[in-house]
């Protein structure tokens, strides 16, 4: 019994997961209450259970491997919303942009290394470590603002993929040129340098060809086969097996990163109609392991470096947060993209992460960079990750000011037009969201010639609608000024087609307050979402499952009224007394 008791408590994996998640939750809640990003709480949780603070110390190697699972699932999820066409569309800016930005950050880092008295090789490795952004931080920031599917999001993800490939090449090339960088060789053996680069590029190309030729056939077929079994458990397991298996296979067989392998697996699967379901199945695990990533970053940091190296650390952070951002901004503007796109890319890249740790560790192992440089990289990473949410807060404020200026100009033009010819109530329909559901709705409204105003926060979709001659407003419909711009007070109906029921409830409540007689129809995915939307004033809430069931019963010839009552008492009772008048 004593032996068993000892074995029961010798569980570093379990203790690392439990300590990491519990402490991250506690400090994340505190951070949220203080109105700062929960990411700060997750990072501090890592510092608390790290080797540089007293008390319990978690297993760093296990934490890093668990964090890698989060990176894999995150990149797989991004791939599910991406396509090869999207990747090729942004190559003209992503490839030169990433290369120039890496070069600029490397020069700045090498300059700091020179000022600290390091040899050229140390400064070069240090600068490269400061040049590459964290996958997890960048993608979380874009997902929180629903920018992944926008033009800005696609450029950022394409940029990230180029950085990923560049770092894979760097990690392969660095051991081959270590002697030259340390001054141990007077002449370069170009064969020893070029052969690893050519081999790595060949492996990356072979992996891409394999995924496009073989993976494109096998992966969707496998998922469809499992879906047809009707087992949700097997489907979830298949999604995890594909994402993790392809990422691991890509790393072992082709020497590419886990992240790049997972991204291609998701991108191949994005062509299947099951991609949305696959994304939903990985979401809970993806979020949990992403939290462990931030905890693992916190564990690497020695807080004492703030006292030992205050000035070098400050310059390191400035290079990461401002040096890279300014370079990225200038590159994006040089390619003719608007300021908001340039600012979004700049904010996304103003941090460093997992590849920086690997590169710094390799530099120290090869004797190229002193441990002092690795400590600066690690501390710079945690500080830049903490500051990154603030960069996006500033971005949101700039975006709000730009929108306000545009709104003021539009309002002035509207008032001038109103003075010339008073307008009558339009009686139009306001459609919120122009994704898969919203685009189908708008197609019908166009066909019948309805007066329609679309509210959408995707720049590209808004621009396309405006080019086609439709009234489209770029913004979040939960903002009162956006609803006012859509003239919700004069509208006949409001169709909320976005999938986020919480945000939909805010939109419904604000619209109802302005226009009590408005007919409001929204979409939901669960009974709880139906109740939430109804409580905020929606006349009708539609669940896809109910509509499918109703259509199936209608095909049997069952009376529509009785089928409504049988299939969905919630929806059949959604129209309040005022709804009939509104309709």
C-alpha positions in Angstrom: 0.0 0.0 0.0 2.7 2.6 0.8 4.3 1.8 -2.6 1.0 2.4 -4.4 0.5 5.6 -2.5 3.9 6.8 -3.6 3.1 5.9 -7.2 -0.2 7.7 -7.1 1.5 10.9 -6.2 4.3 10.6 -8.8 2.3 12.3 -11.5 4.2 15.2 -13.0 1.9 15.3 -16.1 -1.3 15.5 -14.0 0.2 18.0 -11.5 1.5 20.2 -14.3 -1.9 20.3 -16.0 -3.8 20.8 -12.8 -1.5 23.5 -11.4 -1.3 25.3 -14.7 -5.0 25.4 -15.4 -6.2 26.1 -11.8 -3.7 28.9 -11.3 -4.3 30.3 -14.8 -8.1 30.3 -14.1 -7.6 32.1 -10.7 -5.3 34.8 -12.0 -7.2 35.1 -15.3 -10.3 36.0 -13.3 -8.4 38.5 -11.2 -7.0 40.1 -14.4 -10.5 40.2 -15.9 -11.8 41.9 -12.8 -9.0 44.5 -13.1 -10.1 45.1 -16.7 -6.9 43.8 -18.3 -6.5 40.8 -20.6 -6.7 37.4 -19.0 -3.5 36.5 -20.9 -1.6 38.5 -18.3 -3.1 36.2 -15.6 -2.1 33.1 -17.6 1.5 34.3 -18.0 1.8 35.2 -14.3 0.5 31.7 -13.4 3.5 30.4 -15.3 5.8 32.7 -13.4 4.4 31.5 -10.1 4.9 27.8 -10.9 8.2 28.3 -12.7 11.7 27.5 -11.4 12.6 31.2 -10.6 9.9 31.7 -7.8 9.6 29.8 -4.5 7.1 27.0 -3.9 5.9 24.3 -6.3 7.7 24.0 -9.6 5.9 22.4 -12.5 7.7 20.2 -15.1 8.9 22.7 -17.8 9.4 20.1 -20.5 5.9 18.6 -20.1 4.4 22.1 -20.1 6.2 22.9 -23.4 4.9 19.7 -25.0 1.3 20.4 -23.8 1.6 24.0 -25.2 2.7 22.5 -28.5 -0.6 20.7 -28.7 -2.3 24.0 -28.3 -0.3 25.4 -31.2 -1.2 22.4 -33.4 -5.0 22.7 -32.7 -4.9 26.5 -33.1 -3.2 26.3 -36.5 -5.5 23.5 -37.6 -8.5 25.6 -36.7 -7.1 28.5 -38.7 -6.5 26.2 -41.7 -10.2 25.2 -41.5 -11.1 28.8 -42.3 -8.4 29.2 -44.9 -8.0 27.9 -48.4 -5.1 27.6 -50.8 -6.7 30.3 -52.9 -6.7 32.6 -49.8 -3.0 31.9 -49.3 -2.1 32.5 -52.9 -4.1 35.8 -52.9 -1.9 37.3 -50.2 1.5 36.0 -51.4 2.4 39.2 -53.1 2.5 41.1 -49.8 3.1 38.2 -47.3 6.3 36.9 -48.8 8.2 40.2 -49.3 6.6 41.7 -46.2 7.7 38.9 -43.9 11.2 38.8 -45.4 11.8 42.5 -45.1 10.3 42.6 -41.6 12.5 39.7 -40.4 15.5 41.6 -41.9 14.6 44.9 -40.2 14.1 43.2 -36.8 17.3 41.2 -37.2 19.4 44.3 -37.9 17.9 46.1 -34.9 18.6 43.1 -32.6 22.1 42.7 -34.0 22.7 46.4 -33.3 21.7 45.9 -29.7 24.0 42.9 -29.5 26.9 45.0 -30.9 26.2 47.7 -28.3 26.4 45.0 -25.5 29.8 43.9 -26.8 28.6 40.6 -28.4 30.3 39.1 -31.5 28.5 39.2 -34.8 27.1 35.7 -34.6 25.5 36.3 -31.2 23.9 39.5 -32.4 22.6 37.8 -35.6 20.9 35.0 -33.6 19.5 37.5 -31.1 18.0 39.6 -33.9 16.5 36.6 -35.6 14.9 35.5 -32.3 13.3 39.0 -32.0 11.9 38.9 -35.6 9.3 36.1 -35.5 5.8 36.5 -33.9 4.0 34.0 -31.7 1.4 31.9 -33.5 -0.8 31.6 -30.5 -0.8 35.3 -29.6 -1.4 36.5 -33.1 -4.3 34.1 -33.8 -6.0 34.7 -30.5 -6.0 38.4 -31.1 -7.4 38.0 -34.6 -10.1 35.5 -33.5 -11.3 37.7 -30.6 -12.0 40.5 -33.1 -13.3 38.1 -35.8 -10.7 39.2 -38.3 -9.4 35.7 -39.4 -11.8 35.8 -42.4 -11.1 39.4 -43.3 -8.4 40.6 -45.8 -6.4 41.9 -42.8 -6.6 38.5 -41.2 -5.6 36.6 -44.3 -2.5 38.8 -44.8 -1.5 38.3 -41.2 -1.9 34.5 -41.4 0.0 34.4 -44.7 2.7 36.5 -43.2 2.9 34.1 -40.3 3.2 31.1 -42.6 6.2 32.8 -44.4 7.8 33.5 -41.0 7.3 29.9 -40.0 9.0 28.6 -43.1 11.8 31.1 -42.7 12.4 30.0 -39.1 12.4 26.3 -40.1 15.2 27.1 -42.6 17.1 29.1 -40.0 17.0 26.3 -37.5 18.4 23.9 -40.1 21.0 26.3 -41.4 22.3 27.6 -38.1 24.3 24.5 -37.1 25.9 24.4 -40.5 27.3 27.9 -40.3 27.9 28.0 -36.5 31.7 27.6 -37.0 31.8 30.4 -39.5 29.8 32.8 -37.3 32.1 32.0 -34.3 35.2 32.7 -36.4 36.5 29.2 -36.3 36.5 28.8 -40.1 38.3 31.3 -42.3 36.5 30.2 -45.5 33.0 29.1 -46.0 32.2 25.7 -47.3 29.3 26.6 -49.5 28.4 23.0 -50.1 27.9 22.5 -46.4 25.7 25.6 -46.3 23.6 25.2 -49.4 22.9 21.5 -49.1 20.9 21.8 -45.8 19.0 24.7 -47.3 18.1 22.9 -50.5 17.2 19.8 -48.6 14.9 21.7 -46.2 13.2 23.5 -49.0 12.8 20.2 -50.9 11.2 18.6 -47.8 8.8 21.6 -47.4 7.9 21.4 -51.1 7.5 17.6 -50.9 5.2 18.0 -47.9 3.0 20.6 -49.7 2.8 18.4 -52.8 1.9 15.3 -50.6 -0.9 17.2 -48.8 -2.3 18.7 -52.1 -2.2 15.4 -54.0 -2.6 12.7 -51.4 -4.0 14.5 -48.3 -6.7 16.3 -50.4 -8.2 12.9 -51.3 -7.6 10.9 -48.1 -8.4 13.4 -45.3 -11.9 14.6 -46.5 -12.8 11.0 -47.4 -11.8 9.8 -44.0 -13.8 12.4 -42.2 -16.9 11.9 -44.4 -16.7 8.1 -43.7 -16.6 8.7 -40.0 -19.5 11.3 -40.2 -21.6 8.7 -42.0 -21.3 6.3 -39.0 -23.4 8.8 -37.0 -21.1 8.6 -34.0 -20.2 12.1 -32.7 -17.5 10.6 -30.4 -15.8 8.9 -33.4 -16.1 12.2 -35.4 -14.4 14.2 -32.7 -11.7 11.6 -32.4 -11.1 11.6 -36.1 -10.7 15.4 -36.1 -8.1 15.2 -33.3 -6.4 12.3 -35.0 -6.1 14.1 -38.3 -4.9 17.4 -36.8 -2.4 15.9 -34.4 -1.4 13.0 -36.7 -0.6 15.2 -39.7 1.3 17.7 -37.6 3.4 15.0 -36.0 3.9 13.2 -39.3 5.0 16.4 -41.0 7.6 17.1 -38.3 9.0 13.5 -38.3 8.9 12.7 -42.0 9.4 16.2 -43.6 11.1 18.1 -40.8 8.6 21.0 -41.0 7.1 22.5 -37.9 4.0 21.1 -36.1 2.2 24.4 -36.7 2.8 24.3 -40.5 1.7 20.6 -40.7 -1.5 21.3 -38.8 -2.3 24.4 -40.8 -2.1 22.4 -44.1 -4.2 19.6 -42.6 -6.9 22.2 -41.8 -6.6 24.0 -45.1 -7.1 20.7 -47.0 -10.1 19.9 -44.9 -11.6 23.4 -45.4 -12.8 22.3 -48.8 -15.2 19.9 -47.1 -18.6 20.8 -46.0 -17.7 19.3 -42.6 -15.1 21.9 -41.9 -17.3 24.0 -39.6 -18.3 20.9 -37.6 -14.6 19.9 -37.3 -13.8 23.4 -36.1 -16.5 23.2 -33.4 -15.2 19.8 -32.2 -11.7 21.1 -31.6 -12.6 24.4 -29.9 -12.7 23.3 -26.2 -9.4 21.4 -26.4 -7.8 24.2 -28.4 -8.7 26.9 -25.8 -7.5 24.7 -22.9 -4.1 23.9 -24.4 -3.7 27.5 -25.6 -3.9 28.6 -22.0 -1.2 26.0 -21.1 0.9 27.6 -23.8 0.9 31.0 -22.0 1.6 29.2 -18.7 4.6 27.5 -20.2 5.9 30.9 -21.5 5.6 32.4 -18.0 7.6 29.4 -16.6 10.6 30.3 -18.7 11.0 33.9 -17.3 13.3 34.9 -14.5 11.7 38.0 -13.0 15.1 39.0 -11.6 16.3 40.1 -15.1 14.2 43.3 -14.7 16.6 44.3 -11.9 19.8 42.9 -13.4 19.3 44.2 -17.0 16.8 47.0 -17.0 18.2 49.1 -20.0 19.0 46.2 -22.4 15.6 44.7 -21.5 13.8 48.0 -22.3 15.6 48.3 -25.7 14.7 44.6 -26.4 11.0 45.3 -25.7 11.1 48.5 -27.8 12.5 46.5 -30.8 9.8 43.9 -30.5 6.9 46.2 -29.9 7.8 49.2 -32.0 10.7 48.3 -34.3 8.9 45.4 -35.9 5.6 47.2 -35.9 6.9 50.3 -37.7 8.7 48.1 -40.3 5.5 46.1 -40.9 3.4 49.3 -41.1 5.6 50.8 -43.7 5.8 47.6 -45.8 2.0 47.2 -45.9 1.4 50.9 -46.8 4.1 50.6 -49.5 2.0 47.9 -51.1 -1.0 50.2 -51.2 -3.1 48.8 -48.4 -5.1 51.2 -46.2 -3.9 52.4 -42.8 -6.2 50.1 -40.8 -4.8 47.1 -42.5 -1.3 48.3 -41.9 -2.1 49.0 -38.2 -3.7 45.6 -37.7 -0.6 43.8 -39.1 1.7 45.9 -37.0 -0.3 45.2 -33.8 -0.4 41.5 -34.6 3.4 41.2 -35.1 4.3 43.3 -32.0 5.3 40.2 -29.9 7.5 37.1 -30.0 6.9 33.5 -28.9 7.6 29.9 -29.4 10.1 30.0 -32.3 12.0 32.7 -30.5 12.5 30.4 -27.5 13.7 27.5 -29.8 16.1 29.7 -31.7 17.5 31.3 -28.6 18.0 27.9 -27.0 19.8 26.6 -30.1 22.0 29.7 -30.2 23.1 29.1 -26.6 23.6 25.3 -27.2 25.9 26.1 -30.3 27.9 28.6 -28.3 26.8 31.4 -30.6 24.8 33.5 -28.0 25.4 34.0 -24.3 22.8 33.0 -21.8 22.3 36.7 -21.1 20.8 37.0 -24.6 18.5 34.1 -24.1 17.2 35.7 -20.8 16.6 38.9 -22.7 14.6 37.1 -25.4 12.5 35.2 -22.8 11.8 38.3 -20.7 11.1 40.4 -23.9 8.6 37.7 -25.0 6.5 37.7 -21.8 6.5 41.5 -21.6 5.6 41.9 -25.3 2.8 39.3 -24.9 1.4 41.2 -21.9 1.6 44.5 -23.9 0.0 43.0 -27.1 -3.6 43.3 -25.9 -2.9 47.0 -25.2 -1.8 47.4 -28.8 -5.1 46.1 -30.0 -7.0 48.4 -27.6 -5.1 51.3 -29.1 -6.0 49.9 -32.6 -9.7 49.7 -31.6 -9.6 53.3 -30.5 -7.9 54.5 -33.7 -10.5 52.5 -35.6 -13.3 54.1 -33.7 -11.9 57.6 -34.4 -11.6 56.8 -38.1 -15.1 55.5 -38.1 -16.4 58.5 -36.2 -14.7 60.9 -38.6 -16.2 59.0 -41.6 -19.6 59.0 -39.8 -19.4 62.7 -39.2 -18.7 63.4 -42.8 -21.5 61.1 -43.9 -23.9 62.7 -41.4 -23.0 66.1 -42.7 -23.7 65.0 -46.3 -27.0 63.3 -45.1 -28.1 66.5 -43.3 -27.3 68.6 -46.4 -29.4 66.2 -48.6 -32.2 66.2 -46.0 -32.3 70.0 -46.1 -32.7 70.0 -49.8 -35.3 67.2 -49.9 -36.9 65.9 -46.7 -36.9 62.1 -46.6 -39.8 59.8 -45.9 -39.5 56.7 -43.6 -37.8 54.1 -45.8 -39.5 50.9 -44.4 -36.3 49.0 -45.3 -34.9 45.8 -44.0 -31.6 45.8 -42.0 -29.5 42.6 -42.4 -26.8 42.1 -39.8 -24.1 39.7 -41.1 -23.3 38.7 -44.6 -21.7 35.3 -44.1 -23.1 32.0 -45.2 -26.6 32.6 -43.8 -26.7 36.4 -44.5 -25.6 36.1 -48.1 -28.4 33.6 -48.8 -30.9 36.0 -47.2 -29.6 39.0 -49.1 -29.9 37.0 -52.4 -33.6 36.5 -51.8 -34.1 40.1 -50.7 -32.4 41.3 -53.9 -34.5 39.0 -56.1 -37.8 40.5 -54.7 -36.4 44.0 -54.9 -36.5 44.8 -51.2 -34.8 47.9 -49.9 -32.0 46.5 -47.8 -29.1 47.8 -45.7 -26.4 45.3 -44.7 -24.2 45.7 -41.6 -21.0 43.7 -41.8 -17.6 44.1 -40.1 -15.6 42.4 -42.8 -13.9 45.1 -45.0 -13.7 42.9 -48.1 -17.4 41.9 -48.0 -18.5 45.5 -47.4 -16.4 46.7 -50.3 -17.8 44.0 -52.6 -21.4 44.8 -51.7 -20.8 48.5 -52.2 -19.3 47.8 -55.6 -22.4 45.9 -56.5 -24.5 49.0 -55.7 -25.9 47.9 -52.3 -26.0 49.9 -49.1 -23.4 48.3 -46.8 -22.1 49.6 -43.5 -18.8 48.5 -42.1 -19.0 48.1 -38.3 -20.4 46.2 -35.4 -24.1 46.3 -35.2 -23.9 46.2 -31.4 -22.7 49.8 -31.5 -25.6 52.3 -31.4 -24.1 54.6 -33.9 -23.9 51.8 -36.5 -27.6 51.0 -36.0 -28.4 54.7 -36.3 -26.4 54.9 -39.5 -28.6 52.0 -40.8 -31.7 54.1 -39.9 -33.1 51.4 -37.7 -35.8 53.8 -36.4 -37.3 53.9 -39.9 -36.8 50.2 -40.7 -39.5 47.7 -41.2 -37.5 44.6 -40.2 -34.2 43.5 -38.7 -32.6 40.2 -39.6 -29.8 39.2 -37.3 -27.9 36.5 -39.2 -24.6 36.4 -37.2 -24.0 33.1 -35.2 -23.0 34.9 -32.0 -26.2 34.9 -29.9 -24.7 37.0 -27.1 -23.8 39.8 -29.5 -27.1 39.2 -31.3 -28.9 39.9 -28.0 -27.2 43.2 -27.6 -28.2 44.2 -31.2 -31.8 43.1 -30.7 -32.1 45.0 -27.4 -30.8 48.3 -28.8 -32.9 48.0 -32.0 -36.0 47.3 -30.0 -35.4 50.3 -27.8 -35.2 52.6 -30.8 -38.0 51.0 -32.8 -40.6 49.3 -30.6 -42.7 48.2 -33.6 -39.8 46.7 -35.5 -40.1 43.1 -36.7 -36.9 41.3 -35.5 -35.9 37.9 -36.6 -32.7 36.2 -35.3 -30.9 32.9 -35.5 -29.8 30.6 -32.7 -28.1 27.2 -32.1 -29.6 26.2 -28.8 -32.7 26.6 -26.6 -30.7 28.8 -24.2 -29.8 31.2 -27.1 -33.4 31.3 -28.2 -34.5 32.3 -24.7 -31.7 34.9 -24.6 -32.7 36.5 -27.9 -36.4 36.4 -27.0 -35.8 38.1 -23.7 -34.0 40.9 -25.5 -37.0 41.6 -27.8 -36.8 39.3 -30.9 -40.1 38.5 -32.4 -38.9 35.3 -34.0 -35.9 33.1 -33.3 -35.0 30.4 -35.7 -33.0 27.3 -34.9 -31.5 25.4 -37.8 -32.3 22.0 -36.2 -36.0 23.0 -35.8 -36.3 24.1 -39.4 -34.8 20.9 -40.6 -37.2 18.9 -38.5 -40.1 21.0 -39.7 -39.1 20.5 -43.4 -38.8 16.7 -42.9 -42.2 16.4 -41.3 -43.7 18.7 -44.0 -42.4 16.2 -46.6 -44.5 13.5 -44.9 -47.6 15.6 -45.5 -48.2 16.4 -41.9 -50.3 19.5 -41.3 -47.9 22.5 -41.0 -49.6 23.9 -37.9 -49.6 20.6 -36.0 -46.0 20.0 -37.0 -44.9 23.4 -35.7 -46.4 22.6 -32.4 -44.9 19.1 -32.3 -41.4 20.0 -33.5 -40.6 23.3 -31.7 -43.0 24.7 -29.2 -40.4 27.4 -28.5 -40.3 28.8 -32.0 -44.0 28.4 -32.6 -44.6 30.6 -29.6 -42.0 33.2 -30.4 -44.3 35.8 -31.9 -45.6 38.1 -29.1 -48.8 40.1 -29.5 -46.9 43.1 -30.9 -45.3 41.0 -33.6 -48.4 40.6 -35.7 -48.7 44.4 -35.9 -45.1 44.8 -36.8 -45.4 42.2 -39.5 
